Amino acid sequence: MSETGIGKRLPRMEDHRFITGKGRYTDDINLPRQTYAAFVRSPHAHAKINGIDTSQAEGAPGVVAVLTGEDVAADGIGGLICGWMIHSKDGSPMKAGPHPILAQGKVRYVGDHVAVVIAETKAEAQAAAELVEVDYDPLPAVAETAKASADGAPQIHDEAPDNTVFEWSLGDEAAATEAFDKASHVTTLELVNNRLIPNAMEPRAAIGDYDSGSDSFTLYTTSQNPHVARLVLSAFVGIAPEHKLRVIAPDVGGGFGSKIFIYAEETVCVWAAKRVGRPVKWTGDRSEAFLADAHGRDHVTHAELATDGDGRITGMRVKTIANMGAYLSTFASSVPTYLYATLLSGQYDIPAIYCEVDAVYTNTAPVDAYRGAGRPEATYVVERLVETAARELNLSPAEFRRRNFITEFPHQTPVIMAYDAGDYGASLDKALELIDYDGFEKRRQESERNGKLRGLGFSNYIEACGIAPSQAVGSLGAGVGLWESAEVRVNPTGNVEVLTGSHSHGQGHETTFAQLVSDRLGIPADQVSVVHGDTDKVQFGMGTYGSRSGAVGMSAIYKALDKVEAKARKVAAHVMEASESDIEFKDGQFSVKGTDKKMAFGEVALAAYVAHKFPTDEIEPGLKEGAFYDPKNFTFPAGCHICEVEIDADTGVTRIVNWVAVDDFGTIINPMIVEGQVHGGIAQGVGQALTEGCRYDAESGQLVTGSYMDYCMPRADDLPSFNLGFTETACPSNPLGMKGCGEAGAIAAPAAVINALTDALGVKDIPMPATSEVVWRVIQENKPRV
Ligand code: MCN
């Protein structure tokens, strides 16, 4: 067995370059004759543009060009589009307004792109951007999700009356109505899933370059999916054939979903590079990221759970208003629909579910996928309902959950998903043991003696990862299946290069992918290089999001390795003059059954290249194989997170004193990397629950939380040392039995925190983010026991 193979806590091989400052990010790249772009952004949430005077800016020092929406239109550049069509329940297609890369006639949110100034230096571009005179007629704005379609709300796009993009539904309404009619108890909650601003460490950046000699473009950009960026962006900018655009996503400092989309800025850089005949570089600053990176979540939900006299769940009804922002971002429409409502069954056997989702435009930044994308919102609805129902029925939350768990697999839910494998009782049992559930009451009493309120909150989440098997999404009418590609190139010295369509921007693929190769070929992981993020090197790929790189990306590598092994067996058999059926391969050695003949993997690799007079009709020289892998189903990671909080009753300050997470990720390749992923995810979920909340002023539509002064990210001292455990049910739909782990923590955590807070405070609900001020106010209003 390989010392660096599957299951080993191999330190991340990429970290040496990151922690020694040798990472190469987009902003580290500089091209000869490069210019710099600065965007003129709207100061208004909603306004008519009467005219733009660029003359002063054009005359400013160093300015190369000033471009506006008129130039975009003149060059026939179309707008950005949302790729996933949703139909309303009346069958009509979603109503999307145009999304020009530079505003045309109107701006629709603070930060909207109005013009771009291109200059010799960044400072000159920024200074000249201040000189662009825009004549605006401010219009009334609507920023609040719940009020977007209210009578008299300002109309944002002519194409979408009442600011309604779609009114969609999923499930059986009649069955749900019947379940509620017959219910012995109904639990109701009004929930707000707060809007979040993604905060990857590296802000977005792009360099567009045009080579007039070959009439081809290169885009360096902070992308999680460079091939998809090439496909979509080449169509937007009119570059044909598409391989005339090379997209390079070098080291990327985190994305969390926000770097999947096609944004105006990188599109402008590519288009403008040809117009000015020089490379155009843009590096966003943190303030621009707050304003114009696609935000996450932002749901307002009315949710109901029906139970019978035995404490069994019989039905669920959910009505959600989902804020899309001012424009539909690349995948926005899929998030509150197929990534959300399809997970509303949670881990429970619920016979009838009906969900309605109204997607609305508001004068705010576009909203799209953010770590978990739809699944944190679903888990929040399910786990808040379940916990509340248990309390209302005077059952322990653990017992109520256990009574309703799905126990037989495969399980077809009433909301499309067919869960393949899991053991939800096992993760609950293990979590109860790790948190010392039986000792909780004593700990609560001890806290009370010290003037503190203690609470325990569960979150038994499930998610659908490995996005997105074409068989499964085809049935959703998406028309796109998201497979992954891989190529394994074995060099004559036996070293291996793996070319993958996945993109690592913090997930440690250079290590885990190498571990897989090490395991299969019996060579050390440091003899494996992982190549990704360049459309000229890797033929095609779907990129990284939806915790898919393990289950889908690594499965493609696995398939390519099958082919490499099969070919190497042929070569070994030829060189050792044996029958192929007598060749055995173990621990990196090919041997001939029943003899002492053997060859190391490296020797076979060399033989494959240095011509052993192969019978070329049977064996071609070389050792290089590729594969595409399209899974049959999603993977369904699930687990039980329990959060224990202690609240200072005088100040409302909440301390998380213990966090237990027992997750089922199927086969684990690198436990250390997986634990890191879970830690990061929980931290993000705790941020949503306790500190992070994006706010727009309801009247003016100004972003009130536009910097870290007002938008509070969680810090290390807000978090306890996490207590992690694992259970394992292998995923049957991929060869490694893996399930995704990259989003689990962010999906589970918000419900666990709020369930713990409501337990401690003895209240039905508390809004997120439950800052100490919010908690203090609840304490003042409710005067709990202490
Ligand atoms: N892994 C494993 N065993 C498993 C599952 C995964 O060892 N059973 C390993 C994988 O090989 C990979 C890592 O864990 O090295 C994460 O794998 P996976 O769950 O497949 O997720 P992806 O690689 O597809 O990453 C996407 C996921 C998502 S959707 C978001 S959002 C997110 C996340 O990863 N964004 C991140 N984690 C992030 N971590 C960092 N540092 N930065 C981001 O932007």
Boltz pocket constraint, residues with backbone or C-beta under 6 A from the ligand:
constraints:
  - pocket:
      binder: B
      contacts: [[A, 200], [A, 253], [A, 254], [A, 255], [A, 256], [A, 257], [A, 370], [A, 371], [A, 372], [A, 503], [A, 505], [A, 506], [A, 507], [A, 508], [A, 509], [A, 512], [A, 513], [A, 544], [A, 545], [A, 546], [A, 547], [A, 548], [A, 549], [A, 550], [A, 551], [A, 665], [A, 666], [A, 667], [A, 668], [A, 669], [A, 670], [A, 671], [A, 673], [A, 674], [A, 677], [A, 680], [A, 738], [A, 739], [A, 740], [A, 741], [A, 742], [A, 743]]
      max_distance: 6.0
